[in-house]
Amino acid sequence: MMLSCEIPFRKYVRSIFMDKALVSTSPTLKGNTAIDSFHEFAGFKWLKDKPLLKFEDSQWLLIQKAEEEELLTVEIKLPEDAVKELMTVCNDAYLKDSEGTSTQLWNEQRKLILQDTISNLLLPSMEKEARALLNAKAKNWSLMKYGMQFWNRVSVAPYLNNDNAAAKERGVVACCWGNGKPGTTFVMLDSKGELVDVMHAGSLTLRSQNINDQQRRKSDQNCVLKFLSIHRPKVIVLGAANASCIRLKEDINEVSCSCVLLDGPIYLYY
């Protein structure tokens, strides 16, 4: 126990462990059934001897999550050759060179103490430290990524319209697709980003041949046309949330093209 607390000794073992430790994963009975090729954990369902130093992104957080959900078992250990090398170095440092019988008997005891200290005390402790290090490293990477994405969003310059003074006052229409209540929604924002008007058009993207659906779609097209004619926006911004927005873009283009404005076309940004 005292040997495992010696700072230089722990520091040496830690340097070896962090440099050469390997991570392996395997599925539990539950995980073998739950994790298919499309599962978020599929990429590391069977991870074999990945070096600790190769974890550079957020993969460890997913591995940790899978372990908590009892889908994977995770093992972090030194390879056998590294353990033998570590034991050899420690034996050379702590064993005596004398040829006497008493010394040889004490050396055998020292070997057992070193083996017990390294195998049962230090290596499990190093595994805990490695897990904490991987966790901190992965979280830091994720925070950096989120920070970059957030900065890319907030650092976008506002829309600039240099056509004429009147156009600058017309504002922007923003559209968000939806299939619930409310459905697809249009909002009119003034040049300062303040809400001016709201309109719902849940049937605009219907493609059914049913007469009632066609009438509802035609009604929504007329409502959108009236909305654009009243507010006369220079720009329509469509939030691309999913594949349905491609169809919505086509529908808005169809309506906006029929909206004749005296001072130029409406630009649709997708």
Stockholm file with secondary structure:
# STOCKHOLM 1.0

chainA/1-270         MMLSCEIPFRKYVRSIFMDKALVSTSPTLKGNTAIDSFHEFAGFKWLKDKPLLKFEDSQWLLIQKAEEEELLTVEIKLPEDAVKELMTVCNDAYLKDSEGTSTQLWNEQRKLILQDTISNLLLPSMEKEARALLNAKAKNWSLMKYGMQFWNRVSVAPYLNNDNAAAKERGVVACCWGNGKPGTTFVMLDSKGELVDVMHAGSLTLRSQNINDQQRRKSDQNCVLKFLSIHRPKVIVLGAANASCIRLKEDINEVSCSCVLLDGPIYLYY
#=GR chainA/1-270 SS CTGGGCHHHHHHHHHHHHHHCEEEEEECHHHHHHCCTTSTTGGGTTEEEEEGGGCCSSHHHHHHHHHHTTSEEEEEECCHHHHHHHHHHHHHHHSCCCCCHHHHHHHHHHHHHHHHIIIIIIHHHHHHHHHHHHHHHHHHHHHHHHHHHHHHHHTSCCCCCCSCHHHHTSCEEEEEEEESSSEEEEEEECTTSCEEEEEECTTTTCCCCCHHHHHHHHHHHHHHHHHHHHHCCSEEEEECCSTHHHHHHHHHHHHHHTCCCTTCCCEEEC
#=GC SS_cons         CTGGGCHHHHHHHHHHHHHHCEEEEEECHHHHHHCCTTSTTGGGTTEEEEEGGGCCSSHHHHHHHHHHTTSEEEEEECCHHHHHHHHHHHHHHHSCCCCCHHHHHHHHHHHHHHHHIIIIIIHHHHHHHHHHHHHHHHHHHHHHHHHHHHHHHHTSCCCCCCSCHHHHTSCEEEEEEEESSSEEEEEEECTTSCEEEEEECTTTTCCCCCHHHHHHHHHHHHHHHHHHHHHCCSEEEEECCSTHHHHHHHHHHHHHHTCCCTTCCCEEEC
//
